[in-house]
Amino acid sequence: MSAALPASFDPEFIVVCQSAWMNADGFGITYNWDGERFNNRNDAIKHGWKLRGSDDFNIAILYGDDLIWWGWMDQRIEEAEEDAAEIAEALNLTFDPRWYRLEYSKVTGKPLGATP
């Protein structure tokens, strides 16, 4: 039996900044966020612009400490679940693929349709 999102589901939006790195041992991407949480996407986007001075940042939706959506502005980026789990881990967040598979409102961040 899978867990369902609670009826009072209240998502939060965060800004994630990525940095590519490379050295003699290889290359990769570092994911960072400043711990700021926002009740709406627009406030998160404004914060991202303030942090980066450009649109070079990602927006994620959290439920508690679970990463449930990953994208740029209001466009979802279809990361494989394994990659999304790695991003969550890099941000010291958790990941539940049942919630990650849901579709969410671009405006409110709340799930559309039935819960898992």
Secondary structure, DSSP 8 states (H G I E B T S, - for coil): ------TT---EEEEEEEEEEEETTEEEEEEE--S--BSSHHHHHHHHHHHHSSS--EEEEEETTEEEEEEETTEE----HHHHHHHHHHTT-EE-HHHHTS-B-TTT--B-S---
